[in-house]
Amino acid sequence: MRKQPAVVTRRDFLRGTAGLVMTMGFGASARSEAVAEDRARVVLIRHPKVLGAEGKVDGNILPSMLDEAVQALVGEKTPLQAWQRLFKKSDVVGIKSNVWRYLPTPVEMEEAIRHRLLDVGIPGNALAVDDRGVLNNPVFLKSTALVNVRPIRTHHWSGVGTCLKNYIMFVRDPSNYHDEGCSDLGKIWTQPLVKGKTRLNILVALTPQFYGRGPHSIDRRYLWPYQGLIVGLDPVSVDAVGAELLRRKRVAYFKEDRELDVQPIHITVADKKYRLGISDLNRIDIIKLGWQEEALI
C-alpha cells in the first residue's frame, strides 16, 4: 500500500511547532530541524480566486496566501514576525526563481517574497531574483540565505520539476545531473554556494502540469487550476508532497497510476544519501489551509 502523508489541523501544528522554531538559528539547516522531530511539516494552502480571468494571478490574494503559509509554518501571529523568524536584516538573500517560458514562477510571487524581505529590513541591494544567471549574480555569490521558489510540473529527466531540481542552475554542467533520473540532484545542495543557506522552499501549484512526455514538454490538457502553494523548510518533504499530489491527479484523470518518463527517485536519494530532508510520506505532517475542494491530499 502506498504511504499516506499525515494531515493535521493548524491548531495541532502550531502547538507542536512553537518549541521547534524557538530553537532555530538563522542559517540552520532544514534537515537538522527535521531530524530533531523525526518528522517534516509542510503547509498546503489554496484559494479559489487566486486565479482570475484567463488565469491571471491576483496580486493581492497570492501574497496573502504566502503570508498565511509562512505564519503557520513557523507559528507566528503576524506576517512580519513570521518572516523575521527566518531572515534577519543583515542577510544577503537570493530568490531562486524559475523562468521556463511555458510555466514560470509568477512575477507576483517573486514580488511578494521580495517585499516581505524588504519589510524585514534587508536592503534592496542585498536582494536579487534570478534563475539561469545565479552563477554570475553578485548577490547570489555572496548570499547568506536563499529562498527557493518554482512552479511544480512533470519533467522529462527528473520525473517532476520541484524544489530540488530548481538548484540545477547552481552548477556549470547541468546536463551532467540528468543521468539515472537526475538521481544525484541532492549533491548540488552540498556545494558551498548553497549549502545550509535555504530558509524557505515554495512550490507554486497554481496551475501544475501533472502529466507530459518528452523533453521540454508542455501540454495544456494537463495543466490543472489547483490554485495552491506548498511551503516548507525542508525541500525533500515539500517535493515529496508535490510529487504525490501530481500522482494522485494522474490517477483521478486517467483512472490509473500512469507512468512518467522516469520516476522521481532523486527525492528519496536526497533524503537517504544526502540527508537533505524527509521523503517518507508517513513522516510528513501536512497543514491544510484555505480552500479544500478536490484538494486530493
Backbone as CSV, one residue per row, in Angstrom:
resi,resn,N_x,N_y,N_z,CA_x,CA_y,CA_z,C_x,C_y,C_z
1,MET,0.850,-1.204,0.000,0.000,0.000,0.000,0.881,1.249,0.000
2,ARG,0.520,2.238,-0.821,1.309,3.465,-0.918,1.178,4.271,0.372
3,LYS,2.265,4.854,0.805,2.270,5.623,2.045,1.430,6.875,1.913
4,GLN,0.814,7.261,3.007,-0.049,8.424,3.012,0.513,9.492,3.946
5,PRO,0.568,10.756,3.508,1.017,11.796,4.423,-0.030,12.031,5.492
6,ALA,0.433,12.399,6.668,-0.496,12.711,7.751,-1.036,14.109,7.556
7,VAL,-2.295,14.300,7.882,-2.915,15.620,7.814,-3.294,16.024,9.222
8,VAL,-2.828,17.198,9.643,-3.135,17.695,10.977,-3.759,19.068,10.845
9,THR,-4.447,19.488,11.875,-5.062,20.805,11.853,-4.012,21.878,12.110
10,ARG,-4.347,23.101,11.777,-3.423,24.198,12.050,-3.160,24.307,13.554
11,ARG,-4.189,24.108,14.380,-4.002,24.202,15.824,-3.031,23.143,16.318
12,ASP,-3.180,21.916,15.817,-2.259,20.844,16.196,-0.831,21.210,15.820
13,PHE,-0.691,21.752,14.623,0.643,22.078,14.142,1.299,23.166,14.972
14,LEU,0.560,24.235,15.233,1.134,25.345,15.982,1.527,24.914,17.384
15,ARG,0.771,24.004,17.963,1.091,23.512,19.298,2.446,22.819,19.291
16,GLY,2.742,22.073,18.224,3.999,21.336,18.161,5.145,22.127,17.585
17,THR,4.835,23.219,16.871,5.870,23.970,16.177,6.545,25.007,17.051
18,ALA,5.826,25.571,17.997,6.351,26.702,18.752,7.718,26.410,19.354
19,GLY,7.863,25.256,20.000,9.139,24.925,20.620,10.231,24.722,19.600
20,LEU,9.901,24.117,18.470,10.883,23.863,17.430,11.438,25.153,16.871
21,VAL,10.554,26.097,16.542,11.003,27.332,15.928,11.837,28.156,16.903
22,MET,11.512,28.095,18.187,12.282,28.847,19.165,13.742,28.426,19.183
23,THR,14.038,27.177,18.795,15.410,26.686,18.813,16.149,26.953,17.512
24,MET,15.486,27.475,16.498,16.120,27.678,15.201,17.092,28.841,15.247
25,GLY,18.253,28.670,14.647,19.169,29.777,14.447,19.149,30.159,12.990
26,PHE,19.440,31.419,12.678,19.483,31.817,11.278,20.541,30.999,10.571
27,GLY,20.173,30.460,9.397,21.093,29.666,8.616,21.132,28.205,9.018
28,ALA,20.392,27.807,10.059,20.372,26.395,10.450,19.780,25.575,9.324
29,SER,20.301,24.399,9.109,19.809,23.581,8.006,18.421,23.065,8.288
30,ALA,17.604,22.960,7.225,16.265,22.406,7.391,16.340,20.965,7.835
31,ARG,17.365,20.261,7.367,17.472,18.849,7.725,17.659,18.671,9.226
32,SER,18.475,19.509,9.874,18.711,19.342,11.302,17.432,19.529,12.088
33,GLU,16.589,20.466,11.652,15.317,20.669,12.344,14.404,19.468,12.134
34,ALA,14.403,18.919,10.901,13.537,17.775,10.622,13.953,16.565,11.438
35,VAL,15.246,16.338,11.540,15.728,15.181,12.280,15.394,15.304,13.752
36,ALA,15.455,16.542,14.282,15.164,16.734,15.698,13.775,16.229,16.044
37,GLU,12.854,16.394,15.150,11.486,15.954,15.369,11.213,14.584,14.746
38,ASP,12.125,14.118,13.900,11.963,12.887,13.143,10.739,12.928,12.238
39,ARG,10.271,14.131,11.965,9.147,14.333,11.061,9.385,15.631,10.297
40,ALA,8.652,15.809,9.226,8.699,17.061,8.475,7.309,17.671,8.463
41,ARG,7.261,18.982,8.302,5.990,19.687,8.265,5.926,20.534,7.004
42,VAL,4.815,20.439,6.319,4.604,21.140,5.058,3.234,21.802,5.104
43,VAL,3.155,23.027,4.628,1.878,23.753,4.564,1.349,23.711,3.140
44,LEU,0.101,23.321,2.994,-0.606,23.351,1.712,-1.737,24.350,1.847
45,ILE,-1.693,25.408,1.055,-2.728,26.434,1.114,-3.288,26.664,-0.280
46,ARG,-4.615,26.843,-0.355,-5.274,27.081,-1.635,-6.301,28.194,-1.488
47,HIS,-6.622,28.821,-2.617,-7.640,29.870,-2.637,-8.376,29.787,-3.977
48,PRO,-9.709,29.751,-3.971,-10.448,29.548,-5.231,-10.428,30.743,-6.170
49,LYS,-9.956,31.902,-5.696,-9.984,33.101,-6.534,-8.601,33.679,-6.788
50,VAL,-7.543,32.915,-6.498,-6.206,33.441,-6.735,-5.924,33.568,-8.228
51,LEU,-6.631,32.788,-9.041,-6.536,32.935,-10.485,-7.832,33.527,-11.012
52,GLY,-7.711,34.623,-11.734,-8.887,35.273,-12.284,-9.104,34.907,-13.734
53,ALA,-9.667,35.849,-14.465,-9.968,35.627,-15.876,-8.701,35.295,-16.643
54,GLU,-8.786,34.273,-17.492,-7.681,33.821,-18.339,-6.442,33.453,-17.529
55,GLY,-6.655,33.020,-16.286,-5.550,32.547,-15.467,-4.675,33.616,-14.872
56,LYS,-5.130,34.867,-14.886,-4.322,35.956,-14.327,-4.240,35.823,-12.816
57,VAL,-3.034,35.968,-12.281,-2.812,35.841,-10.841,-3.293,37.095,-10.126
58,ASP,-4.032,36.913,-9.067,-4.486,38.033,-8.255,-3.326,38.491,-7.367
59,GLY,-2.866,39.693,-7.594,-1.702,40.224,-6.891,-1.928,40.563,-5.448
60,ASN,-3.159,40.489,-4.975,-3.455,40.690,-3.557,-3.627,39.356,-2.839
61,ILE,-4.312,38.425,-3.482,-4.580,37.141,-2.840,-3.311,36.300,-2.702
62,LEU,-2.475,36.256,-3.741,-1.289,35.398,-3.685,-0.345,35.783,-2.540
63,PRO,-0.006,37.064,-2.344,0.842,37.405,-1.199,0.204,37.043,0.142
64,SER,-1.108,37.176,0.241,-1.794,36.806,1.477,-1.696,35.304,1.735
65,MET,-1.802,34.521,0.673,-1.633,33.073,0.808,-0.233,32.732,1.310
66,LEU,0.760,33.373,0.732,2.133,33.114,1.141,2.343,33.497,2.600
67,ASP,1.852,34.662,2.998,1.982,35.087,4.387,1.339,34.087,5.340
68,GLU,0.136,33.651,5.014,-0.563,32.723,5.892,0.194,31.403,6.004
69,ALA,0.755,30.956,4.898,1.509,29.706,4.915,2.759,29.829,5.786
70,VAL,3.496,30.933,5.646,4.716,31.111,6.432,4.387,31.275,7.908
71,GLN,3.312,31.991,8.214,2.886,32.118,9.605,2.593,30.753,10.218
72,ALA,1.870,29.922,9.498,1.545,28.588,10.009,2.796,27.737,10.147
73,LEU,3.722,27.910,9.227,4.931,27.104,9.232,5.784,27.367,10.471
74,VAL,5.892,28.635,10.859,6.782,28.974,11.976,6.035,29.339,13.256
75,GLY,4.693,29.362,13.213,3.919,29.561,14.424,3.869,30.988,14.928
76,GLU,3.775,31.948,14.015,3.685,33.353,14.408,2.327,33.942,14.048
77,LYS,1.969,35.045,14.722,0.648,35.639,14.559,0.593,36.681,13.455
78,THR,1.715,37.260,13.081,1.724,38.278,12.035,2.722,37.891,10.948
79,PRO,2.494,38.363,9.721,3.435,38.048,8.644,4.857,38.516,8.934
80,LEU,5.014,39.745,9.452,6.354,40.262,9.697,7.090,39.417,10.728
81,GLN,6.414,39.064,11.806,7.048,38.218,12.819,7.470,36.876,12.226
82,ALA,6.636,36.338,11.348,6.953,35.053,10.726,8.207,35.158,9.867
83,TRP,8.275,36.169,9.021,9.445,36.317,8.152,10.693,36.651,8.963
84,GLN,10.516,37.355,10.077,11.668,37.668,10.924,12.221,36.433,11.619
85,ARG,11.435,35.394,11.742,11.937,34.140,12.280,12.907,33.457,11.321
86,LEU,12.769,33.737,10.050,13.563,33.059,9.034,14.711,33.899,8.491
87,PHE,14.579,35.223,8.568,15.579,36.113,7.982,15.892,37.258,8.945
88,LYS,17.092,37.801,8.815,17.473,38.958,9.625,17.952,40.088,8.713
89,LYS,18.036,41.286,9.275,18.341,42.476,8.487,19.674,42.388,7.767
90,SER,20.620,41.703,8.355,21.963,41.635,7.777,22.105,40.581,6.688
91,ASP,21.048,39.816,6.410,21.134,38.774,5.391,21.287,39.358,3.992
92,VAL,21.962,38.613,3.156,22.005,38.842,1.712,21.252,37.669,1.099
93,VAL,20.156,37.969,0.386,19.218,36.906,0.019,19.053,36.795,-1.500
94,GLY,19.288,35.598,-1.984,18.977,35.282,-3.367,17.659,34.539,-3.454
95,ILE,16.756,35.009,-4.286,15.466,34.357,-4.515,15.608,33.553,-5.802
96,LYS,15.766,32.230,-5.645,15.977,31.366,-6.813,14.638,31.030,-7.443
97,SER,14.390,31.658,-8.582,13.133,31.539,-9.298,13.277,30.520,-10.422
98,ASN,12.318,30.521,-11.340,12.368,29.631,-12.495,11.707,30.328,-13.671
99,VAL,12.417,30.393,-14.799,11.940,31.195,-15.928,11.477,30.361,-17.111
100,TRP,11.289,29.051,-16.926,10.810,28.232,-18.038,9.580,28.884,-18.663
101,ARG,9.667,29.181,-19.951,8.701,30.106,-20.565,7.255,29.609,-20.539
102,TYR,7.063,28.305,-20.496,5.706,27.785,-20.525,5.019,27.834,-19.160
103,LEU,5.830,27.782,-18.088,5.252,27.762,-16.747,6.261,28.374,-15.773
104,PRO,6.469,29.691,-15.855,7.469,30.334,-14.999,6.921,30.631,-13.604
105,THR,7.839,30.920,-12.689,7.426,31.444,-11.393,6.709,32.769,-11.626
106,PRO,5.495,32.947,-11.104,4.776,34.201,-11.349,5.534,35.407,-10.787
107,VAL,5.520,36.483,-11.540,6.141,37.725,-11.072,5.524,38.150,-9.748
108,GLU,4.231,37.923,-9.597,3.552,38.304,-8.353,4.119,37.563,-7.144
109,MET,4.544,36.327,-7.350,5.157,35.572,-6.260,6.548,36.111,-5.946
110,GLU,7.334,36.381,-6.982,8.670,36.943,-6.765,8.583,38.259,-5.996
111,GLU,7.626,39.094,-6.380,7.485,40.390,-5.722,6.979,40.247,-4.289
112,ALA,6.100,39.298,-4.040,5.596,39.083,-2.673,6.746,38.701,-1.741
113,ILE,7.628,37.832,-2.202,8.784,37.427,-1.392,9.710,38.622,-1.179
114,ARG,9.995,39.315,-2.244,10.909,40.461,-2.162,10.375,41.515,-1.195
115,HIS,9.094,41.819,-1.273,8.522,42.842,-0.399,8.599,42.443,1.066
116,ARG,8.365,41.180,1.362,8.458,40.745,2.757,9.899,40.828,3.264
117,LEU,10.871,40.522,2.423,12.259,40.625,2.837,12.655,42.086,3.055
118,LEU,12.121,42.977,2.246,12.333,44.413,2.483,11.699,44.820,3.804
119,ASP,10.521,44.277,4.116,9.861,44.584,5.387,10.700,44.139,6.577
120,VAL,11.416,43.046,6.420,12.307,42.568,7.482,13.417,43.576,7.753
121,GLY,13.742,44.367,6.742,14.796,45.368,6.873,16.015,45.096,6.029
122,ILE,15.928,44.086,5.175,17.043,43.776,4.286,17.099,44.823,3.175
123,PRO,18.238,45.453,2.932,18.320,46.491,1.896,18.040,45.920,0.504
124,GLY,17.493,46.737,-0.352,17.170,46.302,-1.701,18.376,45.803,-2.473
125,ASN,19.549,46.400,-2.214,20.744,45.967,-2.944,21.326,44.667,-2.396
126,ALA,20.701,44.132,-1.335,21.107,42.835,-0.784,20.112,41.745,-1.155
127,LEU,19.243,42.046,-2.129,18.236,41.099,-2.604,18.368,40.954,-4.122
128,ALA,18.118,39.753,-4.606,18.096,39.544,-6.052,17.196,38.362,-6.369
129,VAL,16.508,38.464,-7.525,15.717,37.370,-8.066,16.398,36.915,-9.341
130,ASP,16.694,35.624,-9.452,17.390,35.149,-10.642,17.141,33.653,-10.806
131,ASP,17.442,33.165,-11.998,17.363,31.733,-12.280,18.639,31.317,-13.008
132,ARG,18.689,31.520,-14.298,19.798,30.999,-15.092,21.087,31.797,-14.932
133,GLY,20.989,32.955,-14.293,22.190,33.768,-14.114,22.763,33.746,-12.716
134,VAL,22.356,32.780,-11.892,22.775,32.809,-10.485,24.286,32.724,-10.295
135,LEU,24.976,32.015,-11.178,26.422,31.847,-11.004,27.206,33.108,-11.333
136,ASN,26.538,34.082,-11.943,27.182,35.353,-12.255,26.532,36.529,-11.533
137,ASN,25.607,36.233,-10.645,24.878,37.284,-9.931,25.608,37.599,-8.626
138,PRO,26.065,38.827,-8.421,26.859,39.143,-7.228,26.114,38.928,-5.915
139,VAL,24.795,39.121,-5.922,24.037,38.887,-4.696,24.039,37.403,-4.343
140,PHE,23.808,36.550,-5.316,23.831,35.108,-5.062,25.226,34.639,-4.647
141,LEU,26.256,35.221,-5.235,27.620,34.793,-4.944,28.024,35.107,-3.505
142,LYS,27.423,36.142,-2.918,27.749,36.488,-1.525,26.557,36.275,-0.588
143,SER,25.583,35.498,-1.041,24.364,35.313,-0.259,24.631,34.591,1.056
144,THR,23.849,34.970,2.065,23.828,34.244,3.338,22.559,33.426,3.473
145,ALA,21.582,33.690,2.609,20.292,32.995,2.674,19.703,32.906,1.280
146,LEU,18.897,31.849,1.081,18.220,31.644,-0.192,16.750,31.342,0.048
147,VAL,15.909,31.784,-0.903,14.511,31.363,-0.991,14.387,30.595,-2.300
148,ASN,13.820,29.420,-2.236,13.709,28.534,-3.397,12.243,28.490,-3.821
149,VAL,11.931,28.994,-5.016,10.527,29.080,-5.432,10.404,28.764,-6.915
150,ARG,9.493,27.835,-7.226,9.258,27.481,-8.625,7.903,26.784,-8.766
151,PRO,7.326,26.784,-9.976,6.111,26.007,-10.234,6.424,24.511,-10.248
152,ILE,5.441,23.710,-9.895,5.585,22.261,-9.911,5.030,21.711,-11.220
153,ARG,5.771,20.763,-11.809,5.342,20.148,-13.062,6.063,18.818,-13.242
154,THR,5.539,18.010,-14.140,6.277,16.817,-14.519,7.498,17.230,-15.341
155,HIS,8.501,16.343,-15.376,9.765,16.693,-16.026,10.360,15.454,-16.686
156,HIS,10.836,15.624,-17.903,11.338,14.502,-18.696,12.519,13.793,-18.040
157,TRP,13.449,14.550,-17.447,14.668,13.946,-16.920,14.561,13.572,-15.438
158,SER,13.777,14.309,-14.676,13.732,14.059,-13.228,12.382,13.547,-12.737
159,GLY,11.463,13.310,-13.648,10.127,12.859,-13.244,9.232,14.015,-12.862
160,VAL,9.700,14.801,-11.905,8.977,16.014,-11.516,9.974,17.156,-11.392
161,GLY,9.524,18.344,-11.758,10.320,19.548,-11.585,9.859,20.241,-10.323
162,THR,10.684,20.158,-9.287,10.291,20.690,-7.986,11.478,21.415,-7.357
163,CYS,11.476,21.587,-6.037,12.478,22.420,-5.375,13.895,21.884,-5.536
164,LEU,14.092,20.589,-5.364,15.432,20.036,-5.513,15.985,20.296,-6.909
165,LYS,15.171,20.111,-7.921,15.582,20.317,-9.314,15.887,21.782,-9.602
166,ASN,15.269,22.682,-8.861,15.402,24.107,-9.139,16.823,24.621,-8.935
167,TYR,17.653,23.895,-8.187,19.008,24.362,-7.924,20.018,23.879,-8.966
168,ILE,19.554,23.262,-10.035,20.488,22.754,-11.037,21.265,23.878,-11.720
169,MET,20.761,25.101,-11.659,21.467,26.227,-12.261,22.627,26.719,-11.389
170,PHE,22.805,26.125,-10.207,23.942,26.483,-9.380,25.211,25.712,-9.764
171,VAL,25.134,24.889,-10.805,26.326,24.204,-11.308,26.519,24.583,-12.769
172,ARG,27.742,24.517,-13.230,28.048,24.935,-14.607,27.804,23.820,-15.618
173,ASP,27.508,22.642,-15.124,27.316,21.499,-16.012,25.985,20.803,-15.711
174,PRO,24.845,21.496,-15.865,23.550,20.907,-15.503,23.279,19.563,-16.156
175,SER,23.699,19.398,-17.404,23.399,18.150,-18.100,24.076,16.946,-17.453
176,ASN,25.126,17.178,-16.686,25.805,16.077,-16.005,24.954,15.465,-14.896
177,TYR,23.867,16.146,-14.549,22.985,15.666,-13.478,21.714,15.025,-14.019
178,HIS,21.650,14.783,-15.325,20.447,14.215,-15.932,20.406,12.692,-15.905
179,ASP,21.527,12.060,-15.642,21.574,10.595,-15.689,20.768,9.968,-14.557
180,GLU,20.249,8.771,-14.818,19.534,7.977,-13.817,18.435,8.780,-13.116
181,GLY,17.623,9.426,-13.925,16.502,10.186,-13.372,16.919,11.353,-12.509
182,CYS,18.051,11.967,-12.852,18.588,13.090,-12.064,18.762,12.691,-10.598
183,SER,19.146,11.447,-10.370,19.182,10.924,-9.008,20.161,11.660,-8.111
184,ASP,21.153,12.332,-8.695,22.182,12.974,-7.882,21.957,14.464,-7.676
185,LEU,20.745,14.938,-7.878,20.478,16.366,-7.697,20.827,16.844,-6.292
186,GLY,20.652,15.988,-5.303,20.953,16.386,-3.929,22.390,16.818,-3.728
187,LYS,23.298,16.312,-4.560,24.706,16.680,-4.437,24.903,18.182,-4.604
188,ILE,24.089,18.808,-5.461,24.201,20.255,-5.691,23.996,21.015,-4.392
189,TRP,23.111,20.506,-3.558,22.787,21.181,-2.297,23.908,21.101,-1.276
190,THR,24.947,20.330,-1.564,26.091,20.240,-0.657,27.207,21.193,-1.071
191,GLN,27.035,21.893,-2.198,28.070,22.797,-2.680,28.106,24.067,-1.826
192,PRO,29.291,24.673,-1.640,29.423,25.840,-0.763,28.493,26.996,-1.099
193,LEU,28.182,27.177,-2.366,27.350,28.312,-2.759,25.934,28.218,-2.195
194,VAL,25.471,26.996,-1.902,24.092,26.839,-1.427,23.972,26.104,-0.095
195,LYS,24.983,25.393,0.319,24.874,24.518,1.485,24.409,25.267,2.742
196,GLY,23.326,24.790,3.323,22.811,25.341,4.572,22.185,26.723,4.480
197,LYS,21.993,27.246,3.270,21.505,28.622,3.129,20.002,28.723,2.909
198,THR,19.336,27.650,2.496,17.941,27.753,2.071,17.030,27.843,3.288
199,ARG,16.358,28.965,3.427,15.489,29.218,4.575,14.035,28.851,4.294
200,LEU,13.649,28.837,3.010,12.244,28.613,2.677,12.147,27.997,1.287
201,ASN,11.312,26.960,1.165,11.061,26.287,-0.106,9.585,26.421,-0.460
202,ILE,9.296,26.868,-1.672,7.926,27.130,-2.095,7.688,26.488,-3.456
203,LEU,6.737,25.573,-3.509,6.267,25.056,-4.779,4.990,25.797,-5.152
204,VAL,5.027,26.449,-6.298,3.849,27.158,-6.798,2.981,26.136,-7.518
205,ALA,1.813,25.872,-6.937,0.889,24.886,-7.507,-0.393,25.581,-7.947
206,LEU,-0.234,26.700,-8.643,-1.409,27.421,-9.151,-1.998,26.671,-10.339
207,THR,-1.137,26.320,-11.300,-1.571,25.527,-12.465,-0.536,24.447,-12.742
208,PRO,-0.378,23.484,-11.846,0.651,22.461,-12.058,0.390,21.619,-13.296
209,GLN,1.482,21.197,-13.929,1.375,20.250,-15.036,1.544,18.851,-14.454
210,PHE,0.482,18.038,-14.502,0.510,16.752,-13.820,0.913,15.593,-14.726
211,TYR,1.057,15.851,-16.039,1.478,14.802,-16.953,2.106,15.433,-18.184
212,GLY,3.023,14.707,-18.794,3.678,15.160,-20.014,4.778,14.191,-20.370
213,ARG,5.100,14.085,-21.645,6.148,13.172,-22.105,7.113,13.947,-23.004
214,GLY,8.378,13.608,-22.896,9.378,14.209,-23.762,10.029,15.438,-23.152
215,PRO,11.246,15.788,-23.626,11.951,16.966,-23.112,11.205,18.252,-23.437
216,HIS,11.234,19.161,-22.494,10.612,20.484,-22.653,9.133,20.360,-23.016
217,SER,8.488,19.354,-22.445,7.094,19.080,-22.797,6.145,20.058,-22.136
218,ILE,5.247,20.593,-22.924,4.120,21.359,-22.390,2.878,20.895,-23.141
219,ASP,1.912,20.464,-22.391,0.644,20.033,-22.971,-0.460,20.618,-22.099
220,ARG,-1.133,21.612,-22.623,-2.079,22.368,-21.805,-3.304,21.552,-21.399
221,ARG,-3.473,20.379,-21.977,-4.523,19.493,-21.495,-4.256,19.057,-20.064
222,TYR,-2.991,19.070,-19.682,-2.594,18.554,-18.375,-2.172,19.654,-17.405
223,LEU,-2.528,20.901,-17.726,-2.368,21.994,-16.770,-3.650,22.076,-15.945
224,TRP,-3.504,22.167,-14.662,-4.605,21.953,-13.732,-4.744,23.172,-12.811
225,PRO,-5.891,23.853,-12.787,-6.061,25.027,-11.928,-6.244,24.640,-10.457
226,TYR,-5.179,24.178,-9.854,-5.226,23.740,-8.458,-5.276,24.925,-7.497
227,GLN,-4.632,26.015,-7.866,-4.683,27.290,-7.142,-4.130,27.163,-5.716
228,GLY,-2.929,26.587,-5.642,-2.348,26.364,-4.327,-0.865,26.668,-4.252
229,LEU,-0.342,26.595,-3.019,1.082,26.692,-2.723,1.438,25.565,-1.760
230,ILE,2.647,25.034,-1.907,3.173,24.028,-0.995,4.456,24.604,-0.417
231,VAL,4.504,24.763,0.909,5.558,25.550,1.545,6.176,24.775,2.705
232,GLY,7.502,24.811,2.817,8.159,24.146,3.932,9.596,24.578,4.096
233,LEU,10.199,24.165,5.205,11.611,24.409,5.452,12.491,23.371,4.782
234,ASP,11.926,22.214,4.547,12.643,21.026,4.085,12.304,20.776,2.612
235,PRO,13.265,20.910,1.685,12.938,20.751,0.264,12.488,19.348,-0.101
236,VAL,12.994,18.343,0.607,12.656,16.967,0.265,11.194,16.675,0.581
237,SER,10.738,17.084,1.756,9.341,16.825,2.109,8.389,17.650,1.252
238,VAL,8.775,18.874,0.931,7.949,19.690,0.031,7.821,18.994,-1.317
239,ASP,8.938,18.493,-1.830,8.912,17.807,-3.125,8.134,16.502,-3.062
240,ALA,8.268,15.775,-1.947,7.543,14.509,-1.807,6.038,14.739,-1.837
241,VAL,5.586,15.787,-1.158,4.162,16.114,-1.174,3.738,16.551,-2.569
242,GLY,4.558,17.380,-3.220,4.236,17.819,-4.571,4.153,16.671,-5.555
243,ALA,5.108,15.758,-5.485,5.106,14.606,-6.394,3.887,13.720,-6.156
244,GLU,3.519,13.539,-4.892,2.345,12.726,-4.581,1.062,13.400,-5.066
245,LEU,1.000,14.718,-4.979,-0.158,15.445,-5.485,-0.323,15.215,-6.983
246,LEU,0.760,15.323,-7.743,0.683,15.100,-9.189,0.286,13.660,-9.494
247,ARG,0.826,12.720,-8.740,0.460,11.312,-8.953,-1.034,11.092,-8.725
248,ARG,-1.567,11.658,-7.661,-2.993,11.476,-7.372,-3.869,12.119,-8.445
249,LYS,-3.406,13.229,-8.999,-4.166,13.850,-10.081,-4.143,12.965,-11.322
250,ARG,-2.996,12.345,-11.613,-2.945,11.441,-12.766,-3.908,10.259,-12.579
251,VAL,-3.939,9.722,-11.367,-4.858,8.623,-11.092,-6.303,9.078,-11.294
252,ALA,-6.640,10.267,-10.784,-8.004,10.777,-10.919,-8.358,11.040,-12.381
253,TYR,-7.378,11.534,-13.143,-7.628,11.925,-14.536,-7.649,10.727,-15.470
254,PHE,-6.654,9.847,-15.345,-6.512,8.713,-16.264,-7.164,7.431,-15.743
255,LYS,-7.585,7.441,-14.482,-8.148,6.246,-13.832,-7.093,5.149,-13.692
256,GLU,-5.820,5.559,-13.634,-4.720,4.634,-13.418,-3.491,5.431,-12.991
257,ASP,-2.546,4.739,-12.397,-1.302,5.381,-11.977,-0.360,5.419,-13.176
258,ARG,-0.592,6.356,-14.086,0.134,6.387,-15.345,1.583,6.783,-15.134
259,GLU,2.494,6.044,-15.777,3.917,6.247,-15.605,4.392,7.533,-16.291
260,LEU,5.441,8.134,-15.710,6.135,9.262,-16.312,7.331,8.736,-17.099
261,ASP,8.056,9.635,-17.755,9.254,9.208,-18.485,10.241,8.532,-17.542
262,VAL,10.392,9.098,-16.356,11.219,8.479,-15.307,10.510,8.679,-13.976
263,GLN,10.859,7.881,-13.006,10.327,8.060,-11.666,11.186,9.079,-10.905
264,PRO,10.577,9.905,-10.052,11.328,10.952,-9.332,12.143,10.392,-8.169
265,ILE,13.095,9.520,-8.506,13.878,8.875,-7.454,14.821,9.837,-6.746
266,HIS,15.097,10.991,-7.373,16.020,11.943,-6.752,15.515,12.444,-5.409
267,ILE,14.210,12.396,-5.184,13.658,12.866,-3.911,14.085,11.935,-2.778
268,THR,13.953,10.644,-3.009,14.379,9.669,-2.000,15.889,9.696,-1.810
269,VAL,16.638,9.825,-2.909,18.099,9.871,-2.813,18.549,11.089,-2.014
270,ALA,17.874,12.224,-2.197,18.213,13.436,-1.450,18.044,13.234,0.046
271,ASP,17.101,12.395,0.422,16.881,12.039,1.818,17.927,11.025,2.279
272,LYS,17.969,9.878,1.636,18.751,8.751,2.133,20.256,8.949,1.974
273,LYS,20.689,9.541,0.864,22.119,9.705,0.614,22.642,11.043,1.108
274,TYR,21.899,12.119,0.820,22.402,13.457,1.141,21.784,14.055,2.398
275,ARG,20.808,13.391,2.958,20.196,13.785,4.236,19.735,15.249,4.229
276,LEU,19.017,15.594,3.153,18.523,16.959,2.994,17.116,17.153,3.535
277,GLY,16.447,16.068,3.904,15.086,16.188,4.399,14.422,14.838,4.444
278,ILE,13.119,14.840,4.603,12.344,13.617,4.788,11.465,13.355,3.575
279,SER,11.625,12.161,2.994,10.847,11.794,1.816,9.702,10.832,2.136
280,ASP,9.702,10.249,3.307,8.704,9.261,3.709,7.388,9.965,4.028
281,LEU,6.368,9.716,3.213,5.089,10.395,3.402,4.461,10.095,4.757
282,ASN,4.803,8.977,5.349,4.290,8.659,6.683,4.872,9.550,7.764
283,ARG,5.957,10.254,7.440,6.614,11.124,8.413,6.469,12.595,8.049
284,ILE,5.503,12.893,7.198,5.253,14.281,6.795,3.867,14.699,7.277
285,ASP,3.815,15.758,8.068,2.554,16.330,8.519,2.192,17.493,7.604
286,ILE,1.015,17.436,7.018,0.565,18.487,6.106,-0.441,19.376,6.822
287,ILE,-0.142,20.660,6.862,-1.056,21.657,7.438,-1.868,22.224,6.288
288,LYS,-3.145,21.902,6.251,-4.004,22.311,5.145,-4.779,23.570,5.516
289,LEU,-4.628,24.590,4.681,-5.272,25.880,4.916,-6.091,26.273,3.697
290,GLY,-7.151,27.032,3.942,-7.923,27.590,2.842,-8.865,26.615,2.169
291,TRP,-9.040,26.815,0.892,-9.995,26.087,0.053,-9.600,24.623,-0.039
292,GLN,-10.533,23.719,0.208,-10.212,22.286,0.254,-10.910,21.436,-0.814
293,GLU,-11.729,22.050,-1.637,-12.435,21.272,-2.664,-11.457,20.594,-3.603
294,GLU,-11.585,19.260,-3.752,-10.726,18.466,-4.622,-9.236,18.699,-4.335
295,ALA,-8.907,18.802,-3.064,-7.508,19.011,-2.682,-6.653,17.787,-2.993
296,LEU,-7.260,16.601,-2.967,-6.613,15.318,-3.265,-5.645,14.837,-2.177
297,ILE,-5.137,15.707,-1.376,-4.268,15.326,-0.257,-4.919,15.779,1.039
